[in-house]
Amino acid sequence: MHSLNNLIIEFYDKLSSWEQSVVKDTGYSLAQVHTIEVLGSHGPMRMKELADRLGITTGTLTVQVEKLVQFGLIVRTPHEVDRRSILVELTSEGTALHKHHNRMHLQLTEDITRHLDPESIKVLTQSFEKMNREF
């Protein structure tokens, strides 16, 4: 188990470094790009739901959302049913950024799994699915 722990930490560190290097050239913060990723993957959502998915407070998210609105990447709209709630969603520019960033993730996935056979990829996928359910 100690060896697996070290490998997970090493992988996380390498993935974080890669993510930082990719994001630094965009002019946006890593937190802002993660917000774009969540909205691009899950669609419009309430501020509270988005904050929960990102693991941050709604106060922190409000500051982040305001910057992303100023950049023209997301818009805030009143919720159709719950008038107290605000929905946030990507603009076309935000969607383009999400697609570009997602392509980079897909390329990284292809690069780091290129030496794995299909059965190993299947096992790795199943393992990640099980581990992700633990969070």
N, C-alpha and C positions, 0 to 999 in steps of 0.2 A: 504494500500500500504506500510505503514511503516513496518508492520509485515512481509510482503513478502520480502521487502528489507533486513531486518535482517536475515531472513531464507536463502536467497541467499548468503549473506556474510558469514554466519556460515557454509553453505555447502561448499563454495569455500575454506574457511580456513581449513576445515577438509580434503577436497580432496587434497589440496596443501600439507598438513602435511603428508598424506598417500603417495602421490607421492614422496616427499622428502625421506621418510623412505625406500621406495622401491628402489629408484635410488641410494641411498648412498652405498648400498652393491654391486653395479655393477662396481664401479670404474670410472664411467662416470658422467659427470655433467647432471643436469636436462635439460639444453638447448641442450646438445648433444643427449640425449634420445628423446627429442621432435623432433629434426631433423630426427632421425631414424624413429620415429612414422609417420611423414608426408611422408617421402619417402616410407615407408612400406605400407601406406594406399593409396598413390596416384601414386606411381611408379616414374620412372626417370623424372626429370624436370630440367629446366634451373635454374641457380643460382638466377637470378632476381625473377623468379616465386617462388622459395623456400623461398627466403628472405621475399617476400611479404606475403606468407602463414604463416611464423613464426612471422611476425611483427617486423623484425629487418632489419638493413641496410645490403647491400651486403658486405660492409667492415667487419662488425661483422661476417657475415656468412662465409666469406673467411677464417678467423682465425679458426672458428669452423670446417669447412670442412677439412682444413689442418690436424687438430688433428684427425678427424675421418678417414681420409685417412691413417695417420700413424698407427692408431689402426687396420687398415684393415677392417673397417666396410663399407666404401663407396669408390667408384672410380669416377674419373672425366674423361669424354671423350668429344672430340669435337662434337658439334652438326652436324648431317649429312647435314642439309640444310643451316643453318645459321652459317657460319664459325667463326663468332665473339662470338658465344655463347658456353658455356660449360654446358654439362649435368652432373648431379650427380645422382648416383644410388647406391643401396645397393649391397654389396657383399653377398656371401652366409653366412658369419659370421654376417653381418648386418641384413640379413633376419632372421637369427636364433634369434638374440637379439630382433628384432621387434616382432616375434611370441611369444617369452617368455614374453615380456612386455605386449603384447596384451592379453595373457592368464591371466595375473595378473589383468588387467583391467576388463576382463570378469568375473573373480571370484569376484572382488569387486562389480560389478554390480549385480551379483546374490546374494551376501551377503546382500547388502543394500536394495534390492527389494524383499527379500524372504517372507516378510509379506504382500506384495501387491497382490491383486487378479488380474486376467488377465485384467479386465476392467480398473482398476487403472493404470496398466502398459501401456495400450493402451493410456489412457489420458495423462499420464506422457510423453510418447514418442511423442505424437502429440504436447504437450506443448513445449518440447525441440526443436522439429523441427521448430515451429513457432518462438521461441526466437532466435534460431541460424540464422534464416534468417535476423534478425535485425542487425547482425554484418557485 
